[in-house]
Amino acid sequence: MNYNLVIDFIRSLYPNRDFIPLHEPYFGGNEKKYLADCLDSTFVSSVGKYVGIFEEMIRDFTGAKYAIATVNGTAALHVALKLAGAEPGDLVITQPLTFIATCNAISYCGAEPVFVDIDRETLGMSPDSLEAWLSANTVILDGACYYNGVHELHEFHELNKVADRKSRQISEISVISGQKKISACVPMHTFGHPCRIDRIIEVCNKYHIPVVEDSAESIGSYFKGQHTGTFGKLGILSFNGNKTITTGGGGMIITNDDELGPLAKHITTTAKKPHPWNFEHDMVGFNYRMPNVNAALGCAQMERLKDILENKRNTAHVYRDFFSQVAEIEYIPEPSDTISNYWLNVILLKNLEEREEFLKQSNDNKVMTRPAWILMNVLDMFKKSIKADLYVSNEITAKLVNIPSSVRDLL
């Protein structure tokens, strides 16, 4: 099929450009002013006023009680998972349609991902797939959830044969030690569209699994009036250069937990005890703090965030109306009960062959488009991971394309 009509329409939204990127940052506020102030102060690294200001702006915007700035979103997710309880040998449930950082952070904890399917409407984790997999494959022991794989069945059989109480206790311990604990669930709000996070929280609470929201792509997105990232035990945001707003590179942990919030700040800043001059650290920490120079950029970006979100929403509506007249292409709007930030607009082609043809034609014409990430369970390092039936993930990935979604003509 010839996609010139679609390519020309995208070009009309971003006129007078030779090359149209997928999503470029918008710098139309106080970025240069705050960066110059930061340079003049000489505090460009771990000390300076802008980190605290940026964290406060994120707290105010998201409604989270705590916001802890980090060097990037992957670092934020790594720490959030550790605080949630992910340990070596554990399992962490997530979705296959996600950026590699989600599974990298799980791996940094020494845990292994378990993949459940996504919803077609949200492109995020399906609570139905999650609940079905948990119901069929797990057992609750001592207030925690364990994977009940085939290799553990013999231990359960032996437990049932034990006659005396003492032996029964010993066998029960062997069952727990022989199984893998499910220590967290990480749903992602894909391309800015909120997933059905309320149902995911409900299912995970039933199975005693803490939820860590990967909200890297969804600043400014809301589910039933509540900001993404604030439903679970912890959530994270990303401010990479291609995100809705950027700090060049950066992330944020957000939480309402009075214990984990201060602890997150402590361990991301090398776990140094406060003192005017002594360097004393009371636990193994991480040098994950965001530099002041990056936070200065973030403060300027936050001042324009509402304008940026409105601009991107208008673009999404223009796309929606246009593609409603294109029979061969389906546009994916925000799910019901949500407000999406429309970080990246999503279309579905008829099949893999048409997806590849559209990608070729658009990129040959200097309109940057991209397919979805290769599913995580297909990658060499995760192809042996435990997984549910991933029918929707496979179907969507074969058709999905992201189209240019940068801010347009914002003064």
ZADO-343489 format. One record per residue (C-alpha): x, y, z; residue in one letter. Coordinates in Angstrom, 3 decimals, padded with zeros to 6 digits, always signed. Example, Ala and Ser with C-alpha at 12.3 -4.5 7.8 and 13.67 -1.06 7.14 Angstrom:
BEGIN
<rec east="+012.300" north="-004.500" up="+007.800" r="A"/>
<rec east="+013.670" north="-001.060" up="+007.140" r="S"/>
***
This chain:
BEGIN
<rec east="+000.000" north="+000.000" up="+000.000" r="M"/>
<rec east="+001.094" north="+003.565" up="-000.675" r="N"/>
<rec east="+001.136" north="+005.640" up="+002.537" r="Y"/>
<rec east="+001.898" north="+009.043" up="+001.001" r="N"/>
<rec east="-001.409" north="+010.485" up="+002.233" r="L"/>
<rec east="-000.536" north="+009.644" up="+005.842" r="V"/>
<rec east="+003.070" north="+010.811" up="+005.507" r="I"/>
<rec east="+001.989" north="+014.102" up="+003.951" r="D"/>
<rec east="-000.520" north="+014.645" up="+006.758" r="F"/>
<rec east="+002.139" north="+014.120" up="+009.425" r="I"/>
<rec east="+004.386" north="+016.550" up="+007.557" r="R"/>
<rec east="+001.584" north="+019.128" up="+007.580" r="S"/>
<rec east="+001.575" north="+019.048" up="+011.384" r="L"/>
<rec east="+005.293" north="+019.852" up="+011.515" r="Y"/>
<rec east="+005.776" north="+022.239" up="+008.545" r="P"/>
<rec east="+009.034" north="+023.653" up="+007.212" r="N"/>
<rec east="+011.141" north="+020.729" up="+008.401" r="R"/>
<rec east="+013.371" north="+018.492" up="+006.346" r="D"/>
<rec east="+013.433" north="+015.760" up="+009.010" r="F"/>
<rec east="+010.623" north="+015.124" up="+011.498" r="I"/>
<rec east="+011.806" north="+013.345" up="+014.672" r="P"/>
<rec east="+009.680" north="+010.997" up="+016.727" r="L"/>
<rec east="+009.778" north="+013.116" up="+019.874" r="H"/>
<rec east="+012.173" north="+015.992" up="+020.418" r="E"/>
<rec east="+012.439" north="+018.023" up="+023.646" r="P"/>
<rec east="+010.811" north="+021.440" up="+023.877" r="Y"/>
<rec east="+012.874" north="+024.269" up="+025.360" r="F"/>
<rec east="+010.759" north="+027.404" up="+025.434" r="G"/>
<rec east="+010.971" north="+028.594" up="+029.021" r="G"/>
<rec east="+013.637" north="+029.401" up="+031.592" r="N"/>
<rec east="+016.010" north="+026.570" up="+030.691" r="E"/>
<rec east="+018.936" north="+028.798" up="+029.684" r="K"/>
<rec east="+018.369" north="+031.152" up="+032.620" r="K"/>
<rec east="+018.372" north="+028.382" up="+035.229" r="Y"/>
<rec east="+021.306" north="+026.579" up="+033.649" r="L"/>
<rec east="+023.326" north="+029.810" up="+033.626" r="A"/>
<rec east="+022.415" north="+030.402" up="+037.277" r="D"/>
<rec east="+023.519" north="+026.871" up="+038.094" r="C"/>
<rec east="+026.853" north="+027.355" up="+036.325" r="L"/>
<rec east="+027.421" north="+030.713" up="+037.999" r="D"/>
<rec east="+026.832" north="+029.124" up="+041.407" r="S"/>
<rec east="+029.448" north="+026.418" up="+040.600" r="T"/>
<rec east="+027.087" north="+023.850" up="+042.158" r="F"/>
<rec east="+026.567" north="+021.619" up="+039.148" r="V"/>
<rec east="+026.773" north="+018.204" up="+040.795" r="S"/>
<rec east="+025.236" north="+016.702" up="+043.946" r="S"/>
<rec east="+024.825" north="+019.964" up="+045.880" r="V"/>
<rec east="+022.628" north="+022.897" up="+044.917" r="G"/>
<rec east="+019.153" north="+024.319" up="+045.239" r="K"/>
<rec east="+017.548" north="+022.996" up="+042.081" r="Y"/>
<rec east="+017.301" north="+019.333" up="+043.109" r="V"/>
<rec east="+015.123" north="+020.196" up="+046.096" r="G"/>
<rec east="+013.008" north="+022.606" up="+044.060" r="I"/>
<rec east="+012.502" north="+020.019" up="+041.318" r="F"/>
<rec east="+011.469" north="+017.345" up="+043.834" r="E"/>
<rec east="+008.969" north="+019.758" up="+045.385" r="E"/>
<rec east="+007.496" north="+020.569" up="+041.970" r="M"/>
<rec east="+007.023" north="+016.865" up="+041.241" r="I"/>
<rec east="+005.370" north="+016.314" up="+044.629" r="R"/>
<rec east="+002.976" north="+019.181" up="+044.009" r="D"/>
<rec east="+002.149" north="+018.058" up="+040.486" r="F"/>
<rec east="+001.650" north="+014.339" up="+041.129" r="T"/>
<rec east="+000.226" north="+014.542" up="+044.643" r="G"/>
<rec east="+002.883" north="+012.145" up="+045.946" r="A"/>
<rec east="+004.089" north="+012.733" up="+049.494" r="K"/>
<rec east="+007.709" north="+011.994" up="+048.603" r="Y"/>
<rec east="+009.683" north="+012.570" up="+045.405" r="A"/>
<rec east="+013.335" north="+011.522" up="+045.176" r="I"/>
<rec east="+015.338" north="+012.650" up="+042.146" r="A"/>
<rec east="+017.713" north="+010.121" up="+040.572" r="T"/>
<rec east="+020.224" north="+010.027" up="+037.757" r="V"/>
<rec east="+017.812" north="+008.190" up="+035.431" r="N"/>
<rec east="+014.578" north="+006.222" up="+035.409" r="G"/>
<rec east="+016.338" north="+002.854" up="+035.453" r="T"/>
<rec east="+018.144" north="+003.765" up="+038.667" r="A"/>
<rec east="+014.837" north="+004.902" up="+040.156" r="A"/>
<rec east="+013.207" north="+001.584" up="+039.289" r="L"/>
<rec east="+016.172" north="-000.399" up="+040.621" r="H"/>
<rec east="+015.926" north="+001.272" up="+044.019" r="V"/>
<rec east="+012.130" north="+001.138" up="+044.064" r="A"/>
<rec east="+012.246" north="-002.625" up="+043.488" r="L"/>
<rec east="+014.830" north="-003.129" up="+046.241" r="K"/>
<rec east="+012.705" north="-001.100" up="+048.652" r="L"/>
<rec east="+009.656" north="-003.142" up="+047.672" r="A"/>
<rec east="+011.546" north="-006.270" up="+048.680" r="G"/>
<rec east="+012.952" north="-007.740" up="+045.449" r="A"/>
<rec east="+015.903" north="-010.001" up="+046.284" r="E"/>
<rec east="+018.179" north="-012.442" up="+044.445" r="P"/>
<rec east="+016.279" north="-015.527" up="+043.338" r="G"/>
<rec east="+012.866" north="-013.841" up="+043.500" r="D"/>
<rec east="+010.361" north="-013.439" up="+040.700" r="L"/>
<rec east="+008.944" north="-010.071" up="+039.616" r="V"/>
<rec east="+005.856" north="-009.956" up="+037.412" r="I"/>
<rec east="+005.819" north="-007.491" up="+034.540" r="T"/>
<rec east="+004.652" north="-007.199" up="+030.933" r="Q"/>
<rec east="+006.580" north="-008.190" up="+027.786" r="P"/>
<rec east="+005.710" north="-004.974" up="+025.935" r="L"/>
<rec east="+008.052" north="-002.581" up="+027.715" r="T"/>
<rec east="+011.421" north="-000.896" up="+027.359" r="F"/>
<rec east="+014.438" north="-002.980" up="+028.352" r="I"/>
<rec east="+015.022" north="-000.826" up="+031.458" r="A"/>
<rec east="+012.095" north="-002.513" up="+033.216" r="T"/>
<rec east="+013.684" north="-005.943" up="+032.983" r="C"/>
<rec east="+017.183" north="-004.595" up="+033.531" r="N"/>
<rec east="+016.134" north="-003.142" up="+036.890" r="A"/>
<rec east="+014.577" north="-006.481" up="+037.854" r="I"/>
<rec east="+017.821" north="-008.207" up="+036.902" r="S"/>
<rec east="+019.933" north="-005.725" up="+038.900" r="Y"/>
<rec east="+018.096" north="-006.993" up="+041.990" r="C"/>
<rec east="+019.054" north="-010.559" up="+041.120" r="G"/>
<rec east="+015.415" north="-011.358" up="+040.414" r="A"/>
<rec east="+013.827" north="-012.856" up="+037.305" r="E"/>
<rec east="+010.906" north="-011.440" up="+035.300" r="P"/>
<rec east="+007.604" north="-013.247" up="+034.811" r="V"/>
<rec east="+005.631" north="-012.004" up="+031.814" r="F"/>
<rec east="+001.853" north="-011.694" up="+031.734" r="V"/>
<rec east="-000.175" north="-010.345" up="+028.829" r="D"/>
<rec east="-001.324" north="-006.802" up="+028.073" r="I"/>
<rec east="-004.735" north="-005.259" up="+027.449" r="D"/>
<rec east="-005.472" north="-004.226" up="+023.891" r="R"/>
<rec east="-007.162" north="-001.003" up="+025.020" r="E"/>
<rec east="-004.436" north="+000.228" up="+027.385" r="T"/>
<rec east="-001.332" north="-001.516" up="+025.963" r="L"/>
<rec east="-000.414" north="-002.054" up="+029.624" r="G"/>
<rec east="-000.556" north="-005.059" up="+031.899" r="M"/>
<rec east="-003.813" north="-007.006" up="+031.795" r="S"/>
<rec east="-005.201" north="-007.568" up="+035.297" r="P"/>
<rec east="-007.167" north="-010.509" up="+033.889" r="D"/>
<rec east="-004.022" north="-012.198" up="+032.593" r="S"/>
<rec east="-002.270" north="-011.376" up="+035.876" r="L"/>
<rec east="-005.023" north="-012.893" up="+038.006" r="E"/>
<rec east="-005.358" north="-015.984" up="+035.822" r="A"/>
<rec east="-001.632" north="-016.683" up="+036.001" r="W"/>
<rec east="-001.446" north="-016.121" up="+039.751" r="L"/>
<rec east="-004.480" north="-018.327" up="+040.359" r="S"/>
<rec east="-003.005" north="-021.204" up="+038.375" r="A"/>
<rec east="+000.638" north="-020.963" up="+039.419" r="N"/>
<rec east="+001.052" north="-019.633" up="+042.948" r="T"/>
<rec east="+000.467" north="-020.457" up="+046.600" r="V"/>
<rec east="+000.270" north="-018.154" up="+049.619" r="I"/>
<rec east="+002.509" north="-019.175" up="+052.525" r="L"/>
<rec east="+003.135" north="-017.090" up="+055.651" r="D"/>
<rec east="+001.647" north="-013.991" up="+054.043" r="G"/>
<rec east="+003.784" north="-014.125" up="+050.909" r="A"/>
<rec east="+003.201" north="-015.364" up="+047.361" r="C"/>
<rec east="+005.296" north="-018.190" up="+045.906" r="Y"/>
<rec east="+005.507" north="-019.643" up="+042.421" r="Y"/>
<rec east="+004.198" north="-023.190" up="+042.555" r="N"/>
<rec east="+006.081" north="-024.680" up="+039.629" r="G"/>
<rec east="+006.017" north="-028.348" up="+038.615" r="V"/>
<rec east="+009.308" north="-029.086" up="+040.343" r="H"/>
<rec east="+007.758" north="-028.217" up="+043.706" r="E"/>
<rec east="+004.858" north="-030.684" up="+043.465" r="L"/>
<rec east="+006.897" north="-033.509" up="+044.986" r="H"/>
<rec east="+007.578" north="-031.379" up="+048.066" r="E"/>
<rec east="+003.860" north="-030.727" up="+048.525" r="F"/>
<rec east="+003.169" north="-034.459" up="+048.218" r="H"/>
<rec east="+005.772" north="-035.248" up="+050.866" r="E"/>
<rec east="+004.339" north="-032.575" up="+053.151" r="L"/>
<rec east="+000.907" north="-034.212" up="+053.034" r="N"/>
<rec east="+002.383" north="-037.566" up="+054.082" r="K"/>
<rec east="+004.081" north="-036.228" up="+057.215" r="V"/>
<rec east="+002.382" north="-037.468" up="+060.360" r="A"/>
<rec east="+003.816" north="-035.528" up="+063.243" r="D"/>
<rec east="+003.751" north="-031.762" up="+063.749" r="R"/>
<rec east="+007.506" north="-031.317" up="+063.990" r="K"/>
<rec east="+008.151" north="-033.051" up="+060.677" r="S"/>
<rec east="+005.317" north="-031.106" up="+059.114" r="R"/>
<rec east="+007.022" north="-027.815" up="+060.072" r="Q"/>
<rec east="+010.350" north="-028.980" up="+058.651" r="I"/>
<rec east="+008.707" north="-030.002" up="+055.383" r="S"/>
<rec east="+006.882" north="-026.695" up="+055.131" r="E"/>
<rec east="+010.161" north="-024.831" up="+055.427" r="I"/>
<rec east="+011.588" north="-026.941" up="+052.612" r="S"/>
<rec east="+008.595" north="-026.074" up="+050.419" r="V"/>
<rec east="+009.152" north="-022.339" up="+050.910" r="I"/>
<rec east="+012.904" north="-022.590" up="+050.355" r="S"/>
<rec east="+012.396" north="-024.688" up="+047.210" r="G"/>
<rec east="+010.036" north="-022.185" up="+045.629" r="Q"/>
<rec east="+010.571" north="-018.731" up="+044.221" r="K"/>
<rec east="+008.960" north="-015.836" up="+046.007" r="K"/>
<rec east="+007.062" north="-013.288" up="+043.916" r="I"/>
<rec east="+008.322" north="-010.105" up="+045.505" r="S"/>
<rec east="+006.852" north="-007.406" up="+043.243" r="A"/>
<rec east="+004.645" north="-006.617" up="+040.267" r="C"/>
<rec east="+005.704" north="-003.918" up="+037.788" r="V"/>
<rec east="+002.960" north="-002.732" up="+035.431" r="P"/>
<rec east="+003.891" north="-000.019" up="+032.947" r="M"/>
<rec east="+001.776" north="+002.857" up="+031.649" r="H"/>
<rec east="+002.719" north="+002.275" up="+028.029" r="T"/>
<rec east="+003.403" north="+005.300" up="+025.809" r="F"/>
<rec east="+001.634" north="+007.410" up="+028.465" r="G"/>
<rec east="-001.677" north="+005.495" up="+028.445" r="H"/>
<rec east="-002.620" north="+004.475" up="+032.005" r="P"/>
<rec east="-003.187" north="+000.765" up="+032.512" r="C"/>
<rec east="-006.039" north="-000.602" up="+034.663" r="R"/>
<rec east="-003.999" north="+000.043" up="+037.750" r="I"/>
<rec east="-006.871" north="-000.182" up="+040.232" r="D"/>
<rec east="-007.627" north="-003.781" up="+039.261" r="R"/>
<rec east="-003.928" north="-004.652" up="+039.231" r="I"/>
<rec east="-003.581" north="-003.288" up="+042.774" r="I"/>
<rec east="-006.668" north="-005.259" up="+043.818" r="E"/>
<rec east="-005.290" north="-008.521" up="+042.412" r="V"/>
<rec east="-001.832" north="-007.968" up="+043.878" r="C"/>
<rec east="-003.241" north="-007.151" up="+047.315" r="N"/>
<rec east="-005.117" north="-010.456" up="+047.222" r="K"/>
<rec east="-001.837" north="-012.262" up="+046.594" r="Y"/>
<rec east="+000.313" north="-010.150" up="+048.951" r="H"/>
<rec east="+002.447" north="-008.715" up="+046.139" r="I"/>
<rec east="+003.635" north="-005.084" up="+046.337" r="P"/>
<rec east="+003.162" north="-003.012" up="+043.177" r="V"/>
<rec east="+005.898" north="-000.792" up="+041.757" r="V"/>
<rec east="+004.544" north="+001.349" up="+038.928" r="E"/>
<rec east="+006.777" north="+001.931" up="+035.934" r="D"/>
<rec east="+005.438" north="+005.388" up="+035.113" r="S"/>
<rec east="+008.555" north="+006.358" up="+033.176" r="A"/>
<rec east="+006.473" north="+007.493" up="+030.195" r="E"/>
<rec east="+003.406" north="+008.880" up="+031.907" r="S"/>
<rec east="+004.043" north="+012.149" up="+033.700" r="I"/>
<rec east="+000.792" north="+014.067" up="+033.334" r="G"/>
<rec east="-001.331" north="+010.924" up="+032.904" r="S"/>
<rec east="-004.210" north="+010.147" up="+035.258" r="Y"/>
<rec east="-006.377" north="+007.158" up="+036.068" r="F"/>
<rec east="-009.764" north="+008.111" up="+037.515" r="K"/>
<rec east="-008.359" north="+011.502" up="+038.498" r="G"/>
<rec east="-005.227" north="+010.203" up="+040.261" r="Q"/>
<rec east="-001.737" north="+010.615" up="+038.834" r="H"/>
<rec east="+000.009" north="+007.507" up="+037.589" r="T"/>
<rec east="+002.779" north="+006.276" up="+039.834" r="G"/>
<rec east="+000.891" north="+007.068" up="+043.041" r="T"/>
<rec east="-001.247" north="+003.919" up="+043.244" r="F"/>
<rec east="+001.416" north="+001.360" up="+044.118" r="G"/>
<rec east="+003.856" north="+001.067" up="+046.998" r="K"/>
<rec east="+006.259" north="+003.100" up="+044.887" r="L"/>
<rec east="+006.320" north="+004.542" up="+041.396" r="G"/>
<rec east="+008.971" north="+005.988" up="+039.125" r="I"/>
<rec east="+009.225" north="+008.656" up="+036.429" r="L"/>
<rec east="+011.788" north="+009.224" up="+033.679" r="S"/>
<rec east="+013.111" north="+012.503" up="+032.302" r="F"/>
<rec east="+015.212" north="+011.155" up="+029.445" r="N"/>
<rec east="+015.748" north="+013.424" up="+026.465" r="G"/>
<rec east="+012.868" north="+011.880" up="+024.509" r="N"/>
<rec east="+010.250" north="+012.102" up="+027.278" r="K"/>
<rec east="+007.387" north="+014.613" up="+027.655" r="T"/>
<rec east="+009.707" north="+016.790" up="+029.742" r="I"/>
<rec east="+013.422" north="+016.220" up="+030.177" r="T"/>
<rec east="+016.341" north="+016.885" up="+032.483" r="T"/>
<rec east="+018.730" north="+015.594" up="+029.834" r="G"/>
<rec east="+018.876" north="+012.387" up="+031.824" r="G"/>
<rec east="+017.069" north="+011.767" up="+035.068" r="G"/>
<rec east="+014.407" north="+009.926" up="+036.991" r="G"/>
<rec east="+012.257" north="+010.180" up="+040.085" r="M"/>
<rec east="+010.947" north="+007.818" up="+042.750" r="I"/>
<rec east="+007.520" north="+008.806" up="+044.043" r="I"/>
<rec east="+005.753" north="+007.281" up="+047.042" r="T"/>
<rec east="+003.373" north="+008.029" up="+049.880" r="N"/>
<rec east="+005.127" north="+005.615" up="+052.244" r="D"/>
<rec east="+006.553" north="+007.400" up="+055.301" r="D"/>
<rec east="+009.232" north="+004.764" up="+055.796" r="E"/>
<rec east="+010.279" north="+004.164" up="+052.201" r="L"/>
<rec east="+010.308" north="+007.810" up="+051.096" r="G"/>
<rec east="+013.099" north="+008.955" up="+053.429" r="P"/>
<rec east="+014.916" north="+005.626" up="+052.955" r="L"/>
<rec east="+014.869" north="+006.078" up="+049.176" r="A"/>
<rec east="+016.481" north="+009.496" up="+049.548" r="K"/>
<rec east="+019.083" north="+008.053" up="+051.911" r="H"/>
<rec east="+020.225" north="+005.102" up="+049.812" r="I"/>
<rec east="+020.208" north="+006.986" up="+046.495" r="T"/>
<rec east="+022.630" north="+009.522" up="+047.995" r="T"/>
<rec east="+025.256" north="+006.914" up="+049.061" r="T"/>
<rec east="+023.608" north="+006.326" up="+052.482" r="A"/>
<rec east="+025.716" north="+009.095" up="+054.025" r="K"/>
<rec east="+024.798" north="+010.122" up="+057.554" r="K"/>
<rec east="+024.213" north="+013.887" up="+057.900" r="P"/>
<rec east="+027.263" north="+015.656" up="+059.355" r="H"/>
<rec east="+029.009" north="+018.965" up="+058.623" r="P"/>
<rec east="+032.296" north="+017.281" up="+057.643" r="W"/>
<rec east="+032.485" north="+013.563" up="+058.440" r="N"/>
<rec east="+031.951" north="+010.991" up="+055.708" r="F"/>
<rec east="+030.132" north="+008.177" up="+057.470" r="E"/>
<rec east="+027.793" north="+005.777" up="+055.707" r="H"/>
<rec east="+025.475" north="+003.437" up="+057.598" r="D"/>
<rec east="+024.484" north="+000.987" up="+054.841" r="M"/>
<rec east="+025.310" north="-000.009" up="+051.277" r="V"/>
<rec east="+023.878" north="+002.772" up="+049.140" r="G"/>
<rec east="+023.949" north="+003.993" up="+045.556" r="F"/>
<rec east="+025.360" north="+007.112" up="+043.955" r="N"/>
<rec east="+022.110" north="+007.629" up="+042.059" r="Y"/>
<rec east="+021.461" north="+011.274" up="+042.938" r="R"/>
<rec east="+020.464" north="+013.685" up="+040.189" r="M"/>
<rec east="+023.035" north="+016.442" up="+039.529" r="P"/>
<rec east="+021.946" north="+019.999" up="+040.225" r="N"/>
<rec east="+022.531" north="+021.035" up="+036.607" r="V"/>
<rec east="+019.996" north="+018.429" up="+035.406" r="N"/>
<rec east="+017.482" north="+019.479" up="+038.038" r="A"/>
<rec east="+017.792" north="+023.105" up="+036.897" r="A"/>
<rec east="+016.654" north="+022.026" up="+033.447" r="L"/>
<rec east="+013.815" north="+020.052" up="+035.021" r="G"/>
<rec east="+012.552" north="+023.048" up="+036.980" r="C"/>
<rec east="+012.224" north="+025.080" up="+033.793" r="A"/>
<rec east="+010.478" north="+022.180" up="+032.060" r="Q"/>
<rec east="+007.987" north="+021.762" up="+034.912" r="M"/>
<rec east="+006.983" north="+025.417" up="+034.581" r="E"/>
<rec east="+005.729" north="+024.668" up="+031.053" r="R"/>
<rec east="+004.403" north="+021.151" up="+031.636" r="L"/>
<rec east="+000.712" north="+022.045" up="+031.571" r="K"/>
<rec east="+001.152" north="+023.885" up="+028.267" r="D"/>
<rec east="+003.135" north="+020.979" up="+026.847" r="I"/>
<rec east="+000.462" north="+018.465" up="+027.865" r="L"/>
<rec east="-002.321" north="+020.566" up="+026.346" r="E"/>
<rec east="-000.361" north="+020.930" up="+023.110" r="N"/>
<rec east="+000.287" north="+017.200" up="+022.849" r="K"/>
<rec east="-003.338" north="+016.440" up="+023.631" r="R"/>
<rec east="-004.438" north="+018.696" up="+020.781" r="N"/>
<rec east="-002.075" north="+016.856" up="+018.440" r="T"/>
<rec east="-003.511" north="+013.530" up="+019.581" r="A"/>
<rec east="-007.033" north="+014.704" up="+018.794" r="H"/>
<rec east="-005.936" north="+015.833" up="+015.334" r="V"/>
<rec east="-004.419" north="+012.394" up="+014.735" r="Y"/>
<rec east="-007.532" north="+010.668" up="+016.068" r="R"/>
<rec east="-009.831" north="+012.583" up="+013.725" r="D"/>
<rec east="-007.574" north="+011.998" up="+010.725" r="F"/>
<rec east="-007.139" north="+008.256" up="+011.231" r="F"/>
<rec east="-010.861" north="+007.788" up="+011.781" r="S"/>
<rec east="-011.095" north="+008.347" up="+008.010" r="Q"/>
<rec east="-008.273" north="+005.901" up="+007.143" r="V"/>
<rec east="-009.729" north="+002.409" up="+006.963" r="A"/>
<rec east="-006.400" north="+000.587" up="+006.859" r="E"/>
<rec east="-005.011" north="+002.133" up="+010.065" r="I"/>
<rec east="-006.355" north="+002.081" up="+013.625" r="E"/>
<rec east="-005.489" north="+004.898" up="+016.034" r="Y"/>
<rec east="-005.187" north="+003.985" up="+019.751" r="I"/>
<rec east="-006.840" north="+006.711" up="+021.898" r="P"/>
<rec east="-006.578" north="+007.096" up="+025.662" r="E"/>
<rec east="-008.407" north="+004.306" up="+027.551" r="P"/>
<rec east="-011.682" north="+004.923" up="+029.346" r="S"/>
<rec east="-011.488" north="+006.557" up="+032.807" r="D"/>
<rec east="-008.082" north="+008.032" up="+031.990" r="T"/>
<rec east="-006.316" north="+011.168" up="+030.873" r="I"/>
<rec east="-003.250" north="+010.267" up="+028.830" r="S"/>
<rec east="-000.257" north="+012.512" up="+028.295" r="N"/>
<rec east="-000.033" north="+011.024" up="+024.767" r="Y"/>
<rec east="+003.738" north="+010.798" up="+025.054" r="W"/>
<rec east="+003.910" north="+008.818" up="+021.822" r="L"/>
<rec east="+000.901" north="+008.450" up="+019.551" r="N"/>
<rec east="+000.159" north="+004.880" up="+018.503" r="V"/>
<rec east="-001.320" north="+003.422" up="+015.325" r="I"/>
<rec east="-001.932" north="-000.183" up="+014.332" r="L"/>
<rec east="-001.426" north="-001.409" up="+010.785" r="L"/>
<rec east="-003.249" north="-004.419" up="+009.352" r="K"/>
<rec east="-000.399" north="-006.891" up="+009.813" r="N"/>
<rec east="+003.367" north="-007.222" up="+010.115" r="L"/>
<rec east="+003.923" north="-006.848" up="+006.366" r="E"/>
<rec east="+002.002" north="-003.556" up="+006.255" r="E"/>
<rec east="+003.733" north="-002.345" up="+009.412" r="R"/>
<rec east="+007.125" north="-002.886" up="+007.803" r="E"/>
<rec east="+006.012" north="-001.182" up="+004.599" r="E"/>
<rec east="+004.737" north="+001.867" up="+006.509" r="F"/>
<rec east="+007.962" north="+002.064" up="+008.526" r="L"/>
<rec east="+010.026" north="+001.940" up="+005.336" r="K"/>
<rec east="+008.007" north="+004.534" up="+003.443" r="Q"/>
<rec east="+007.817" north="+006.996" up="+006.330" r="S"/>
<rec east="+011.485" north="+006.776" up="+007.297" r="N"/>
<rec east="+012.582" north="+006.932" up="+003.653" r="D"/>
<rec east="+010.664" north="+010.225" up="+003.529" r="N"/>
<rec east="+012.436" north="+011.552" up="+006.650" r="K"/>
<rec east="+009.432" north="+011.109" up="+008.909" r="V"/>
<rec east="+010.693" north="+009.209" up="+011.910" r="M"/>
<rec east="+008.446" north="+006.329" up="+012.943" r="T"/>
<rec east="+009.282" north="+003.346" up="+015.089" r="R"/>
<rec east="+007.838" north="-000.083" up="+015.876" r="P"/>
<rec east="+007.211" north="-001.222" up="+019.423" r="A"/>
<rec east="+010.112" north="-002.695" up="+021.343" r="W"/>
<rec east="+010.839" north="-006.344" up="+020.642" r="I"/>
<rec east="+008.939" north="-008.252" up="+023.320" r="L"/>
<rec east="+011.135" north="-008.890" up="+026.350" r="M"/>
<rec east="+010.417" north="-012.623" up="+026.388" r="N"/>
<rec east="+011.897" north="-012.907" up="+022.876" r="V"/>
<rec east="+015.274" north="-011.451" up="+023.860" r="L"/>
<rec east="+018.054" north="-013.971" up="+024.501" r="D"/>
<rec east="+018.477" north="-013.099" up="+028.187" r="M"/>
<rec east="+014.770" north="-013.494" up="+028.973" r="F"/>
<rec east="+013.545" north="-016.109" up="+026.497" r="K"/>
<rec east="+013.569" north="-018.810" up="+029.169" r="K"/>
<rec east="+011.602" north="-016.678" up="+031.618" r="S"/>
<rec east="+008.248" north="-017.834" up="+032.950" r="I"/>
<rec east="+005.371" north="-016.417" up="+030.927" r="K"/>
<rec east="+001.623" north="-016.530" up="+030.576" r="A"/>
<rec east="-000.225" north="-016.775" up="+027.256" r="D"/>
<rec east="+000.931" north="-013.604" up="+025.471" r="L"/>
<rec east="-001.559" north="-013.586" up="+022.603" r="Y"/>
<rec east="-002.415" north="-009.868" up="+022.752" r="V"/>
<rec east="+001.219" north="-008.831" up="+023.175" r="S"/>
<rec east="+002.222" north="-010.776" up="+020.074" r="N"/>
<rec east="-000.704" north="-009.460" up="+018.036" r="E"/>
<rec east="-000.136" north="-005.827" up="+018.981" r="I"/>
<rec east="+003.621" north="-005.886" up="+018.505" r="T"/>
<rec east="+003.261" north="-007.134" up="+014.941" r="A"/>
<rec east="+001.099" north="-004.117" up="+014.032" r="K"/>
<rec east="+002.159" north="-001.210" up="+016.258" r="L"/>
<rec east="+003.909" north="+001.947" up="+015.079" r="V"/>
<rec east="+004.714" north="+005.135" up="+016.990" r="N"/>
<rec east="+004.351" north="+008.319" up="+014.963" r="I"/>
<rec east="+005.814" north="+011.827" up="+015.526" r="P"/>
<rec east="+004.499" north="+013.309" up="+018.755" r="S"/>
<rec east="+006.678" north="+016.342" up="+019.520" r="S"/>
<rec east="+005.262" north="+019.626" up="+020.791" r="V"/>
<rec east="+003.977" north="+021.770" up="+017.912" r="R"/>
<rec east="+004.124" north="+025.558" up="+017.632" r="D"/>
<rec east="+004.099" north="+026.315" up="+021.365" r="L"/>
<rec east="+005.199" north="+029.856" up="+022.185" r="L"/>
***
